[in-house]
């Protein structure tokens, strides 16, 4: 464990982590200042006047804060819904996660997206969305999504290969489920779930039939992960609409754990999968006591 010093100051603790401390204090300050200024301008509908630093520097420092903060996720321990811990221990963990996620979000969000690498751009978007909810950066996330939504989710995509199309829809689904105000603001999420379930069987069979045996097995693992990523979002969606089930955190945790285990070798998507559970917990805990019930007769998104 690298968080032994400065336990009362989460930011100092994060900056003392080996991954972050490889950057000099002056470089860290400059990169963070650029990111924060750019996000302020974005929220105001303006453009930052600062000269942008190298994209690789922004991404490297963002990844460093991500690595440092993810050590405190402890998804097999303190971060598990089955963990037993005292309020002070949980509060200290939450403080580090909030600061680390906020810093990582700011840096990732201001590094340009490479849409020539569509899968990489979608992975980054999923990570940015999750970090924003953990880091309390929703006000900055909305204009960031508005800026990139058309390229991330262009809509004219039915001819895409199924695995890419499914990933695109899943990223949009999580964006809607975490950020939508229910029930009226969750309509798009319901549409995405219904469309995935309608098309999944046929499109998945067609895709798998196009591969040789070894490639088919690799794709089966990936599609298994995407399926459980969809299921986790759907469980959260049901909870936001109906106020049930009471064990929603365990359900989301279980589905995301299966998704992570199926993509354990894919370091590109792993950070997003690890942050998604914590972001879901934040949304569940922030939910108002009033049930966001659908009108009688409305479609049950759990139906198959």
HUVEN-V501519 format. One record per run of one state. SS is the DSSP state (A for helix, B for strand, O for the rest). FROM is the first residue (numbers start at 1). LEN is the number of residues. If there is no record, write none. Layout:
# HUVEN-V501519
SS_FROM_LEN + SS_FROM_LEN
This chain:
# HUVEN-V501519
O_1_9 + A_10_6 + O_16_2 + A_18_4 + O_22_3 + A_25_19 + O_44_11 + A_55_16 + O_71_16 + A_87_24 + O_111_7 + A_118_18 + O_136_2 + A_138_15 + O_153_9 + A_162_18 + O_180_4 + A_184_26 + O_210_3 + A_213_30 + O_243_5 + A_248_15 + O_263_4 + A_267_20 + O_287_18
